[in-house]
C-alpha cells in the first residue's frame, strides 16, 4: 500500500503526487501553511486524503499557538481552519474534517491546553486510521463482485494516493488480489491532468497488479470486444438517490459498461454523501480565450 500522508516526528509527511511517476518525493510540512500549500498545489489530492491533510494541518497549527484555555485555543485556531478551507472551497472532506475537529475541541474544554494539543494530533491520526479501515471495508464488499480472471476498467485515481490508504476504487482490486483472484486492470489516462496515467497505473504497479494504460477514447472499443468485465470508479459526491459526481469521463465509462451489460461500481465513504436529494448537474470551467469547453466533473445517474 502506498503511503500518501503521515504524522512523523512532529511534522506531516506528504507524498508529492505532482512529481509522480518520475520522482517519489515526500515533503516535510512543519506548519499548517505548508500543508495548505500542498493541498493547493496538488501535492496531495483526492477527497479523503485532503480531509486527512486538513485535520493534520489543524493539529500542526495548534502546536505553535499560545493559549491559556481550550476556548482560547479554539478561537486562535479559527484562522488556521479558514486557511485550510480556502485551499479547496468545494472540497466536502475538508469541511467535514474541520467540523469534526471543532466538535472535538468543544468536548475538551475542561482539559489542559497542553493535553488538548496532543489530543489533536491523536485525533488527526485517528481520522487517517479510520479512513484506511473504511477503505478496507469497501474493498471487502467490492471484491465480491470480482471473479477470478476478470479485467477491470477504472477511471481517474481513487486509489491509495487519493485516500489514507487502500483507496476506494482500488480497494476491491487489492482485496481480490489478496484473495488469490487473478485480475488485470485497464486504467484510462484521464485527461486533462492524467491522474490515470500518472497515478493509478503507477500505484497498481507498486501493488504488483497487472495494469494496462489506455487513452480515454479507447474504453468503448475494448468494451465492444469483450475485453472488459466490469468498471470500478470513485466518487467525489453521492446524492441520496444514488447519483454520483465524479471526474469528467465517468459518465462515458458508465454508458459503455451499461451498453455491454456489465456492472459499474462506485466506492465512497459516508462523509462524501451529499445532502442534496437530486443531481447538481455538471460543473464546467469556461476558457473565454478559446472555443473550449473543459468539464471538470460530471454526474453519473443511478440508472447507469
Backbone bond lengths (Angstrom), bond angles and torsions (degrees), N, CA, C in turn:
res aa  C-N    CA-C-N  psi(-1)  N-CA   C-N-CA  omega(-1)  CA-C   N-CA-C  phi
1 X - - - 1.462 - - 1.527 109.89 -
2 X 1.306 117.27 129.80 1.457 122.25 178.43 1.522 109.54 -73.93
3 X 1.333 117.19 132.84 1.464 121.60 177.00 1.525 109.20 -90.09
4 X 1.321 116.53 119.43 1.459 122.09 -176.76 1.518 112.11 -91.56
5 X 1.331 115.61 -40.51 1.462 120.13 -175.55 1.528 108.68 -153.92
6 X 1.320 116.86 144.09 1.462 121.10 175.81 1.524 110.13 -157.12
7 X 1.323 115.07 159.60 1.463 122.31 175.06 1.521 107.11 -97.79
8 X 1.320 116.89 121.91 1.454 120.17 -177.49 1.521 110.29 -147.89
9 X 1.335 116.38 128.48 1.466 122.24 177.05 1.528 112.05 53.11
10 X 1.332 115.66 46.54 1.467 122.55 177.27 1.527 113.60 63.36
11 X 1.309 116.74 23.23 1.465 122.04 176.20 1.524 108.96 -136.12
12 X 1.317 114.98 162.62 1.459 120.98 173.89 1.523 108.05 -101.29
13 X 1.324 116.24 121.68 1.461 121.38 176.28 1.519 108.26 -95.64
14 X 1.317 116.33 125.77 1.455 122.42 -173.71 1.535 109.40 -127.82
15 X 1.319 116.89 124.77 1.460 120.77 177.02 1.522 108.78 -71.64
16 X 1.328 117.21 123.19 1.475 121.34 179.84 1.521 109.15 -77.82
17 X 1.328 115.66 96.17 1.458 120.57 -176.41 1.521 113.03 -73.61
18 X 1.327 116.81 -16.12 1.466 119.06 178.71 1.526 111.51 -68.58
19 X 1.329 117.54 -17.58 1.469 121.10 -179.21 1.525 113.24 -97.92
20 X 1.326 116.34 -9.02 1.458 119.39 178.33 1.521 110.59 -72.44
21 X 1.324 118.12 148.90 1.465 128.44 4.52 1.533 114.32 -95.48
22 X 1.313 117.18 3.53 1.460 119.80 -174.11 1.524 112.50 -75.25
23 X 1.344 117.33 -33.03 1.446 120.92 -179.16 1.523 109.90 -133.57
24 X 1.329 116.13 138.84 1.460 121.76 175.89 1.525 106.97 -111.25
25 X 1.330 115.79 99.76 1.461 121.69 -173.88 1.523 109.72 -128.98
26 X 1.333 116.43 128.91 1.458 122.01 175.37 1.523 108.95 -99.76
27 X 1.319 115.60 131.17 1.465 121.81 -179.52 1.524 109.35 -100.84
28 X 1.330 115.45 132.52 1.461 121.04 176.87 1.525 109.72 -86.04
29 X 1.302 115.98 124.22 1.469 121.38 176.77 1.529 108.00 -107.63
30 X 1.322 115.75 110.38 1.466 120.37 -177.56 1.520 112.32 -92.79
31 X 1.341 117.52 -10.32 1.464 120.77 177.88 1.517 109.46 -147.39
32 X 1.322 115.19 168.16 1.466 119.54 -174.60 1.519 112.75 -67.21
33 X 1.335 117.68 -26.31 1.466 120.32 179.28 1.526 110.86 -65.77
34 X 1.321 116.88 -34.68 1.460 120.62 177.34 1.523 110.00 -69.15
35 X 1.312 116.58 -37.79 1.469 120.28 176.17 1.531 109.79 -62.80
36 X 1.340 116.20 -44.77 1.465 120.75 178.63 1.523 110.57 -61.07
37 X 1.319 116.85 -40.51 1.468 121.00 178.17 1.531 110.06 -62.09
38 X 1.329 115.92 -40.43 1.460 120.04 179.91 1.517 112.75 -63.55
39 X 1.329 116.66 -38.50 1.469 119.95 177.51 1.530 110.28 -68.09
40 X 1.333 116.28 -43.60 1.473 120.68 -179.18 1.519 112.11 -63.18
41 X 1.325 116.24 -42.33 1.463 121.11 -174.22 1.528 112.91 -90.00
42 X 1.331 116.65 8.22 1.466 122.71 177.06 1.521 113.03 62.64
43 X 1.360 116.45 28.36 1.463 117.58 167.83 1.518 107.47 -63.01
44 X 1.326 114.93 -36.10 1.455 121.34 174.47 1.515 107.37 -126.14
45 X 1.344 116.68 137.23 1.464 120.37 -179.29 1.519 107.65 -151.75
46 X 1.318 115.28 170.73 1.453 120.54 -172.48 1.515 108.87 101.11
47 X 1.325 116.30 132.57 1.468 121.15 -172.04 1.532 113.84 -53.53
48 X 1.341 119.92 -53.80 1.475 118.17 -178.80 1.523 112.58 -64.58
49 X 1.334 117.23 -38.73 1.469 120.42 -176.05 1.518 112.07 -64.44
50 X 1.329 118.04 -40.95 1.459 118.72 -178.40 1.525 111.25 -74.96
51 X 1.340 117.61 -23.13 1.457 120.20 172.39 1.523 110.68 -67.33
52 X 1.316 116.11 -42.58 1.467 121.39 176.16 1.522 109.90 -62.82
53 X 1.334 116.18 -43.78 1.467 120.65 179.50 1.521 110.99 -60.30
54 X 1.334 116.72 -40.35 1.466 120.15 179.42 1.530 110.84 -62.91
55 X 1.333 117.29 -44.09 1.463 120.83 179.34 1.525 110.83 -61.76
56 X 1.332 116.26 -42.21 1.466 120.19 178.73 1.528 110.98 -69.09
57 X 1.329 116.66 -34.29 1.464 120.48 177.12 1.514 111.81 -63.78
58 X 1.336 116.54 -40.14 1.465 120.63 177.54 1.528 110.10 -64.81
59 X 1.331 116.54 -43.27 1.465 120.66 178.56 1.522 111.03 -61.99
60 X 1.332 116.62 -39.40 1.468 120.71 175.93 1.519 111.06 -62.77
61 X 1.332 115.75 -46.36 1.454 120.65 -178.92 1.513 112.52 -60.45
62 X 1.325 115.96 -35.21 1.466 120.30 -178.14 1.523 111.94 -65.93
63 X 1.327 117.23 -30.57 1.467 120.27 -175.04 1.526 112.21 -64.36
64 X 1.321 118.07 -28.06 1.471 121.53 -176.83 1.524 113.47 -95.65
65 X 1.320 116.75 0.79 1.472 120.36 -176.98 1.525 110.70 -90.98
66 X 1.321 115.39 133.60 1.460 121.24 173.90 1.526 108.32 -96.77
67 X 1.316 115.40 119.20 1.473 119.84 -177.70 1.518 109.47 -146.24
68 X 1.329 115.84 147.49 1.452 120.90 -178.92 1.508 113.18 -89.61
69 X 1.347 115.43 -27.56 1.457 120.50 -179.11 1.527 109.65 -135.13
70 X 1.321 115.44 166.06 1.461 119.93 177.79 1.527 110.74 -65.90
71 X 1.329 117.03 -36.02 1.467 120.17 176.96 1.530 110.44 -61.90
72 X 1.306 115.94 -41.96 1.464 121.06 177.73 1.526 110.66 -63.49
73 X 1.326 115.77 -42.26 1.468 120.37 177.46 1.524 110.68 -61.02
74 X 1.319 116.64 -43.43 1.475 121.04 -179.75 1.518 111.53 -60.48
75 X 1.345 115.88 -43.52 1.465 119.78 179.88 1.525 111.60 -64.68
76 X 1.329 115.39 -40.80 1.467 119.06 -178.88 1.533 112.23 -73.90
77 X 1.322 116.26 -15.65 1.467 120.20 176.38 1.533 112.79 -83.33
78 X 1.323 117.24 -13.32 1.470 120.18 -177.84 1.523 113.25 -57.72
79 X 1.354 120.26 -44.31 1.474 119.11 176.53 1.526 112.71 -62.86
80 X 1.330 117.13 -32.26 1.466 121.12 176.81 1.526 109.57 -64.07
81 X 1.321 115.82 -46.89 1.461 120.63 179.41 1.524 111.25 -63.70
82 X 1.332 116.43 -41.88 1.474 120.72 179.50 1.530 111.00 -61.87
83 X 1.321 116.21 -39.80 1.467 120.46 179.43 1.527 110.56 -63.14
84 X 1.310 116.45 -43.69 1.464 120.59 -179.39 1.534 111.09 -69.55
85 X 1.331 117.28 -37.68 1.464 120.26 176.92 1.523 111.39 -63.51
86 X 1.321 116.83 -34.75 1.461 121.42 -176.90 1.528 112.94 -73.54
87 X 1.332 117.60 -14.43 1.464 119.41 -178.70 1.518 111.58 -66.25
88 X 1.326 116.86 -40.07 1.464 122.36 178.84 1.531 107.13 -141.81
89 X 1.341 117.61 83.69 1.470 121.30 -172.80 1.531 114.97 -56.35
90 X 1.338 117.92 -26.23 1.465 120.10 -177.99 1.525 112.87 -95.76
91 X 1.322 117.49 1.56 1.471 121.06 -174.84 1.531 110.75 -78.76
92 X 1.307 116.97 108.67 1.460 121.23 -176.11 1.525 111.53 -66.03
93 X 1.326 118.15 -31.87 1.466 119.90 -176.91 1.518 112.56 -71.64
94 X 1.332 117.70 -30.33 1.466 119.20 175.45 1.529 109.22 -67.40
95 X 1.316 116.49 -44.61 1.463 120.37 177.75 1.530 110.32 -60.83
96 X 1.324 115.56 -41.66 1.468 120.29 179.25 1.526 110.31 -61.56
97 X 1.329 117.38 -44.52 1.462 121.23 -179.32 1.530 111.26 -64.56
98 X 1.326 116.82 -42.52 1.465 120.89 179.64 1.527 110.45 -62.68
99 X 1.319 117.45 -44.74 1.461 120.84 179.80 1.530 111.13 -64.88
100 X 1.300 116.36 -37.69 1.466 119.26 178.22 1.528 110.97 -64.51
101 X 1.331 116.51 -42.98 1.468 119.79 179.67 1.525 110.68 -66.63
102 X 1.331 117.82 -37.36 1.462 120.58 177.45 1.529 111.06 -60.83
103 X 1.317 116.78 -45.32 1.465 120.73 178.75 1.524 110.70 -65.01
104 X 1.317 115.36 -37.81 1.460 119.80 179.14 1.524 110.77 -63.73
105 X 1.326 116.17 -43.96 1.467 120.45 179.06 1.526 111.34 -63.10
106 X 1.325 116.28 -40.17 1.468 120.20 -179.91 1.527 111.32 -61.57
107 X 1.319 116.22 -30.03 1.468 120.36 -179.48 1.528 112.53 -81.57
108 X 1.338 116.51 -7.90 1.472 120.52 -176.68 1.530 112.23 -110.05
109 X 1.320 117.76 17.36 1.470 120.26 -170.56 1.531 114.04 -62.25
110 X 1.329 117.49 -19.89 1.463 119.72 -179.89 1.529 112.80 -95.82
111 X 1.325 116.48 0.27 1.465 121.05 -179.11 1.530 110.77 -85.90
112 X 1.331 115.52 157.02 1.459 120.77 173.98 1.522 110.04 -67.48
113 X 1.330 116.93 146.50 1.466 121.50 -176.98 1.521 110.92 -58.97
114 X 1.327 117.29 -42.37 1.467 120.36 -179.49 1.520 111.11 -60.62
115 X 1.323 116.00 -38.53 1.466 120.19 178.91 1.527 110.70 -68.56
116 X 1.327 116.65 -40.21 1.465 120.97 -178.96 1.531 110.97 -64.45
117 X 1.317 116.31 -37.79 1.470 119.44 178.23 1.531 111.08 -59.97
118 X 1.322 116.48 -41.69 1.464 119.91 177.24 1.521 110.84 -70.00
119 X 1.329 116.42 -37.95 1.460 120.39 179.49 1.534 111.59 -63.94
120 X 1.328 116.41 -32.36 1.468 119.74 176.79 1.531 111.16 -65.60
121 X 1.316 116.15 -38.39 1.471 120.39 175.25 1.527 109.50 -63.09
122 X 1.319 115.87 -45.62 1.466 120.75 179.98 1.528 110.94 -61.53
123 X 1.338 116.30 -40.04 1.469 120.04 -179.26 1.532 111.04 -67.31
124 X 1.316 116.76 -39.58 1.468 120.25 177.90 1.528 110.42 -63.45
125 X 1.318 115.71 -42.29 1.471 119.45 176.93 1.529 111.15 -64.64
126 X 1.327 115.35 -36.07 1.465 120.02 178.55 1.527 110.88 -64.12
127 X 1.333 116.76 -39.60 1.470 120.77 177.43 1.522 110.40 -61.18
128 X 1.332 116.81 -41.24 1.468 121.09 176.76 1.529 110.71 -62.03
129 X 1.327 116.31 -47.55 1.466 120.27 -178.66 1.524 111.59 -64.25
130 X 1.325 116.73 -40.08 1.467 120.44 178.71 1.515 111.11 -62.80
131 X 1.330 116.27 -40.31 1.458 119.79 -179.55 1.524 110.84 -61.98
132 X 1.323 116.38 -42.69 1.471 120.00 179.08 1.523 110.52 -61.68
133 X 1.334 117.55 -42.53 1.460 120.91 179.93 1.527 111.59 -66.48
134 X 1.337 116.38 -38.74 1.476 120.46 176.24 1.520 110.06 -60.59
135 X 1.320 115.94 -44.33 1.462 120.04 -177.95 1.523 111.57 -66.75
136 X 1.330 116.93 -36.45 1.459 119.87 175.68 1.531 110.37 -62.59
137 X 1.335 115.95 -39.37 1.471 120.11 178.87 1.526 110.51 -65.05
138 X 1.340 115.94 -42.18 1.471 120.28 175.25 1.526 109.35 -59.07
139 X 1.343 115.45 -41.60 1.458 120.28 -179.31 1.517 113.04 -63.55
140 X 1.328 116.13 -41.98 1.471 119.55 179.96 1.523 110.63 -64.98
141 X 1.341 115.80 -39.60 1.465 119.73 178.29 1.532 110.56 -67.48
142 X 1.321 116.19 -48.63 1.457 120.26 -176.15 1.516 113.57 -67.69
143 X 1.330 117.12 -31.61 1.466 120.32 -179.07 1.522 111.92 -62.94
144 X 1.331 115.87 -23.06 1.456 119.53 178.44 1.520 113.19 -65.78
145 X 1.325 117.03 -19.87 1.467 121.00 179.19 1.530 111.93 -91.39
146 X 1.321 116.22 -7.42 1.464 120.50 -176.67 1.528 109.50 -98.29
147 X 1.330 115.23 126.81 1.463 120.35 178.26 1.518 110.28 -98.29
148 X 1.306 115.83 158.55 1.460 120.56 175.25 1.530 109.09 -60.22
149 X 1.335 116.25 127.65 1.454 120.87 179.44 1.514 115.15 93.39
150 X 1.330 117.75 -0.35 1.468 120.81 -177.98 1.534 112.01 -69.73
151 X 1.330 113.22 149.86 1.463 121.57 170.20 1.522 107.61 -112.23
152 X 1.327 115.99 125.79 1.466 122.14 -170.90 1.528 109.61 -113.04
153 X 1.312 116.32 131.58 1.468 121.86 173.57 1.523 108.74 -94.16
154 X 1.329 116.62 135.51 1.460 120.07 173.56 1.515 109.71 -133.28
155 X 1.331 115.70 159.23 1.464 122.13 -174.30 1.518 109.57 -130.39
156 X 1.317 116.69 142.63 1.454 123.34 -179.64 1.527 109.80 61.01
157 X 1.327 117.41 -147.66 1.466 120.45 176.37 1.513 109.51 -135.26
158 X 1.313 115.41 111.76 1.459 122.30 173.46 1.522 107.61 -126.05
159 X 1.337 114.35 47.49 1.449 121.04 -177.02 1.515 112.25 -107.14
160 X 1.325 115.28 -159.30 1.461 120.54 179.33 1.520 111.58 -55.83
161 X 1.327 116.50 -34.67 1.456 121.04 -177.53 1.523 112.32 -66.37
162 X 1.315 116.92 -23.50 1.466 120.77 -178.60 1.523 112.75 -95.90
163 X 1.333 116.35 -1.01 1.456 120.99 -173.90 1.534 109.61 -138.19
164 X 1.327 115.47 -169.02 1.458 118.92 174.01 1.511 112.24 -76.64
165 X 1.313 116.68 -20.46 1.455 122.48 -179.95 1.513 111.12 164.27
166 X 1.318 117.76 152.66 1.455 126.45 179.64 1.527 113.32 73.97
167 X 1.325 117.14 -35.65 1.458 119.57 -178.07 1.510 111.77 81.83
168 X 1.333 114.58 174.68 1.460 120.11 175.30 1.525 110.13 -100.36
169 X 1.326 117.18 -54.47 1.464 120.14 178.83 1.522 111.51 -72.77
170 X 1.328 117.72 -34.07 1.471 119.64 -177.31 1.524 113.07 -84.61
171 X 1.324 118.53 -18.82 1.467 120.29 -178.84 1.532 112.56 -56.06
172 X 1.347 119.51 -45.48 1.468 118.23 177.34 1.532 112.50 -60.40
173 X 1.334 116.65 -33.39 1.466 119.85 178.58 1.528 110.81 -67.33
174 X 1.339 116.18 -43.99 1.462 120.82 -179.95 1.531 111.27 -64.89
175 X 1.340 116.59 -42.56 1.461 120.45 179.30 1.522 110.27 -67.07
176 X 1.342 116.36 -41.51 1.472 120.11 178.71 1.524 110.58 -60.45
177 X 1.322 116.72 -40.12 1.464 120.86 177.04 1.520 110.34 -63.20
178 X 1.340 117.07 -43.98 1.461 121.07 178.59 1.530 111.68 -63.09
179 X 1.329 116.26 -28.40 1.464 120.89 177.99 1.518 112.74 -78.66
180 X 1.330 116.10 -2.24 1.459 120.11 178.23 1.513 114.69 91.46
181 X 1.339 116.95 6.02 1.457 119.49 179.15 1.528 110.20 -76.42
182 X 1.315 115.64 136.34 1.470 120.68 178.46 1.525 107.54 -89.93
183 X 1.308 115.55 108.66 1.463 120.21 -177.33 1.522 110.51 -123.94
184 X 1.306 114.32 160.69 1.457 122.19 171.17 1.520 108.17 -131.44
185 X 1.306 116.27 150.58 1.461 120.94 -179.37 1.518 109.50 -122.84
186 X 1.328 114.79 138.44 1.460 121.28 171.52 1.528 106.95 -110.82
187 X 1.314 116.65 119.62 1.471 121.91 179.89 1.518 108.92 -108.85
188 X 1.328 116.44 124.54 1.469 116.81 175.55 1.525 109.72 -83.81
189 X 1.308 116.95 156.80 1.469 120.89 -170.45 1.527 113.24 -65.20
190 X 1.340 117.20 -33.59 1.469 123.66 177.36 1.530 112.24 65.88
191 X 1.292 115.03 73.77 1.466 120.20 174.28 1.528 109.97 -73.45
192 X 1.340 119.61 155.08 1.466 125.81 8.79 1.529 115.25 -93.63
193 X 1.349 119.18 -8.48 1.469 120.34 -174.65 1.528 111.94 -97.01
194 X 1.340 116.96 -8.10 1.468 122.43 174.36 1.531 113.55 63.44
195 X 1.326 116.31 41.72 1.461 118.66 178.75 1.528 112.12 -64.05
196 X 1.333 116.09 -34.24 1.465 118.95 178.61 1.513 112.03 -67.35
197 X 1.311 115.72 -43.99 1.468 120.73 -178.37 1.522 111.53 -71.37
198 X 1.334 117.05 -44.94 1.466 120.46 -173.68 1.523 113.14 -82.73
199 X 1.333 116.83 -34.36 1.458 120.25 -169.12 1.528 114.01 -111.19
200 X 1.346 116.82 -56.44 1.463 119.18 -175.85 1.516 112.07 -62.34
201 X 1.331 116.68 -48.20 1.466 119.80 -179.91 1.528 110.46 -59.69
202 X 1.334 116.08 -41.30 1.464 120.61 -178.71 1.525 111.68 -64.25
203 X 1.334 117.22 -48.10 1.460 118.33 -175.34 1.519 112.57 -71.73
204 X 1.329 117.70 -30.27 1.465 119.12 175.24 1.526 110.64 -68.33
205 X 1.319 116.09 -34.32 1.462 119.59 174.90 1.534 110.62 -63.87
206 X 1.338 116.77 -38.43 1.466 120.24 177.89 1.529 110.93 -63.79
207 X 1.337 116.58 -28.68 1.467 121.76 -179.24 1.528 112.18 -90.76
208 X 1.343 117.19 4.60 1.472 122.66 -179.81 1.524 112.34 60.47
209 X 1.328 116.24 35.27 1.457 121.21 173.14 1.519 108.09 -102.02
210 X 1.343 118.75 123.41 1.468 120.73 179.88 1.523 111.05 -57.08
211 X 1.318 117.38 126.72 1.461 121.40 -177.23 1.519 110.11 -136.09
212 X 1.310 115.65 139.56 1.454 122.93 177.28 1.515 108.30 -119.68
213 X 1.313 117.15 132.02 1.460 122.34 179.25 1.520 109.78 -94.71
214 X 1.334 115.92 133.59 1.462 120.57 177.88 1.523 109.76 -129.11
215 X 1.324 116.11 162.02 1.461 120.27 172.12 1.526 108.35 -74.47
216 X 1.309 116.87 157.67 1.461 121.05 -176.14 1.530 112.76 -58.92
217 X 1.323 116.83 -33.25 1.477 119.05 -175.11 1.528 113.41 -88.58
218 X 1.334 117.50 10.64 1.472 121.07 -179.19 1.525 112.20 -94.11
219 X 1.326 117.74 -20.89 1.465 121.24 -172.47 1.522 112.74 -56.89
220 X 1.327 117.35 -43.34 1.463 120.32 -177.69 1.517 112.29 -61.28
221 X 1.334 116.91 -41.90 1.464 120.81 -179.80 1.529 110.77 -65.20
222 X 1.337 116.56 -40.70 1.462 119.89 179.05 1.520 111.01 -67.64
223 X 1.334 116.53 -35.51 1.454 120.70 177.69 1.529 109.98 -63.99
224 X 1.322 116.00 -42.43 1.471 120.88 -179.71 1.524 111.33 -63.30
225 X 1.325 116.42 -34.80 1.464 120.75 -179.36 1.530 112.47 -79.57
226 X 1.315 117.30 -5.99 1.449 120.16 179.04 1.509 114.71 81.31
227 X 1.338 116.05 19.17 1.466 120.33 -178.72 1.522 111.33 -76.09
228 X 1.329 116.87 -31.99 1.465 122.31 -173.88 1.529 110.49 -102.61
229 X 1.333 116.08 135.22 1.465 120.97 -177.66 1.529 113.14 -100.16
230 X 1.314 117.36 -32.10 1.460 121.10 177.12 1.525 108.77 -162.33
231 X 1.328 116.12 167.76 1.463 121.52 177.44 1.520 109.19 -124.42
232 X 1.318 115.65 141.69 1.466 121.10 175.60 1.521 107.37 -130.03
233 X 1.337 116.62 124.45 1.463 122.01 -179.45 1.529 109.33 -131.57
234 X 1.298 116.15 168.92 1.456 121.04 174.60 1.517 110.49 -94.01
235 X 1.318 116.37 -172.48 1.457 121.30 176.14 1.519 109.55 -150.74
236 X 1.328 116.03 132.84 1.462 120.41 176.26 1.518 111.47 -79.96
237 X 1.324 117.07 -39.17 1.458 121.90 175.90 1.518 108.47 -141.93
238 X 1.320 116.49 147.47 1.460 122.07 177.43 1.518 108.21 -130.97
239 X 1.334 116.90 129.62 1.456 120.75 -179.32 1.520 110.63 -89.93
240 X 1.320 116.00 168.05 1.457 120.77 -175.90 1.524 112.58 -61.28
241 X 1.321 116.45 -29.64 1.460 118.41 -177.08 1.530 112.71 -86.86
242 X 1.339 116.92 2.55 1.462 119.86 175.04 1.505 115.16 100.43
243 X 1.341 119.02 -4.43 1.457 120.52 174.94 1.523 109.09 -69.20
244 X 1.321 116.05 148.20 1.463 119.63 178.15 1.523 110.01 -124.91
245 X 1.331 115.48 141.81 1.461 121.63 173.61 1.519 107.30 -104.77
246 X 1.311 116.20 123.64 1.460 120.43 -176.07 1.524 109.36 -147.18
247 X 1.310 115.70 179.96 1.462 122.02 -176.86 1.532 111.18 -52.11
248 X 1.332 115.33 142.29 1.461 120.50 176.69 1.529 109.39 -53.89
249 X 1.313 115.47 134.53 1.460 121.13 -174.83 1.514 112.09 111.00
250 X 1.341 116.61 -19.83 1.458 120.54 -179.84 1.527 111.08 -65.61
251 X 1.332 116.04 -38.95 1.475 119.73 -179.99 1.531 110.31 -60.91
252 X 1.336 115.95 -43.31 1.469 119.88 179.38 1.520 110.94 -60.72
253 X 1.324 115.74 -43.56 1.466 119.89 178.21 1.528 110.16 -59.10
254 X 1.348 116.83 -45.07 1.462 121.07 -178.98 1.528 111.53 -62.44
255 X 1.332 116.93 -40.21 1.469 120.86 179.34 1.527 110.30 -65.28
256 X 1.340 116.42 -44.41 1.466 120.51 178.63 1.536 110.74 -59.54
257 X 1.322 115.50 -45.59 1.465 119.98 -176.50 1.524 110.80 -67.25
258 X 1.343 116.26 -40.50 1.457 119.23 178.35 1.533 110.43 -62.94
259 X 1.330 115.79 -41.07 1.460 119.54 179.29 1.519 112.44 -61.89
260 X 1.321 116.25 -32.06 1.463 120.95 179.74 1.526 112.18 -90.26
261 X 1.354 116.04 0.90 1.465 122.52 179.53 1.534 112.16 59.91
262 X 1.318 115.67 41.51 1.452 122.25 175.61 1.534 108.46 -112.38
263 X 1.324 118.71 158.10 1.472 120.00 178.33 1.521 112.85 -79.32
264 X 1.331 116.05 149.88 1.462 121.66 169.77 1.530 106.98 -123.99
265 X 1.332 116.00 124.53 1.457 122.04 -177.74 1.514 109.99 -107.02
266 X 1.333 116.60 141.97 1.464 121.82 176.98 1.524 108.22 -121.59
267 X 1.322 116.03 117.66 1.458 120.25 -179.89 1.523 110.77 -91.47
268 X 1.332 117.36 130.84 1.462 120.41 179.11 1.508 110.17 -153.15
269 X 1.325 115.33 158.92 1.454 122.09 172.86 1.527 108.93 -99.40
270 X 1.329 117.27 159.78 1.471 121.41 -177.15 1.523 111.20 -59.17
271 X 1.337 118.41 -34.24 1.461 120.15 -177.03 1.526 112.82 -67.85
272 X 1.341 118.00 -8.95 1.458 120.77 175.51 1.530 111.98 -96.26
273 X 1.335 116.50 8.73 1.459 120.60 178.54 1.519 109.66 -79.26
274 X 1.320 116.86 127.61 1.454 121.33 -178.48 1.519 110.13 -84.20
275 X 1.327 116.46 149.30 1.463 120.18 175.87 1.533 110.41 -78.65
276 X 1.322 117.69 -9.89 1.456 120.40 -179.22 1.526 110.30 -71.47
277 X 1.320 118.78 131.96 1.458 120.27 179.00 1.526 112.43 -84.79
278 X 1.330 117.56 2.42 1.460 121.55 -178.43 1.524 109.16 -139.68
279 X 1.313 115.50 170.07 1.458 120.03 179.18 1.516 110.83 -74.43
280 X 1.338 118.18 134.14 1.456 120.54 179.15 1.514 112.84 -78.29
281 X 1.323 118.05 -8.41 1.458 120.84 -178.43 1.511 111.58 85.68
282 X 1.320 116.11 173.34 1.463 121.08 -177.84 1.517 110.94 -75.26
283 X 1.324 115.50 150.38 1.453 121.86 174.95 1.525 108.08 -107.95
284 X 1.325 117.06 132.33 1.451 120.17 -175.45 1.525 111.25 -121.28
285 X 1.309 114.44 145.63 1.463 122.08 172.05 1.517 106.67 -108.20
286 X 1.323 116.97 115.42 1.468 119.22 -178.21 1.519 110.69 -93.49
287 X 1.302 116.70 138.20 1.456 123.08 177.22 1.532 107.08 -111.12
288 X 1.319 116.75 99.11 1.456 120.61 -173.44 1.521 113.14 -67.31
289 X 1.338 116.46 -24.11 1.461 119.13 -176.35 1.519 112.18 -74.66
290 X 1.344 116.80 -18.16 1.457 119.53 -178.82 1.515 109.32 -134.80
291 X 1.318 115.92 163.06 1.453 120.41 176.47 1.525 107.62 -85.27
292 X 1.320 115.94 69.93 1.464 121.86 -175.46 1.511 109.72 -129.34
293 X 1.303 115.33 138.74 1.451 121.07 171.90 1.522 107.06 -118.75
294 X 1.303 116.31 111.90 1.457 121.12 -173.77 1.528 109.36 -116.19
295 X 1.334 118.07 89.40 1.459 119.79 179.47 1.521 110.86 -69.96
296 X 1.338 115.87 142.44 1.465 120.40 178.21 1.523 111.42 -98.44
297 X 1.335 116.21 -42.24 1.453 120.90 -178.40 1.521 108.75 -133.01
298 X 1.313 115.83 156.55 1.452 120.90 178.87 1.519 108.64 -142.39
299 X 1.335 116.49 155.42 1.459 121.12 179.98 1.522 110.04 -100.23
300 X 1.329 115.97 129.89 1.465 122.37 172.26 1.520 107.33 -103.60
301 X 1.340 116.74 117.19 1.450 119.68 -177.05 1.527 110.72 -70.99
302 X 1.328 115.79 157.85 1.460 122.20 -179.65 1.524 111.09 -58.42
303 X 1.345 117.70 -32.47 1.470 120.49 -175.17 1.532 112.43 -66.32
304 X 1.345 117.26 -19.09 1.472 119.58 -177.89 1.518 110.70 -90.83
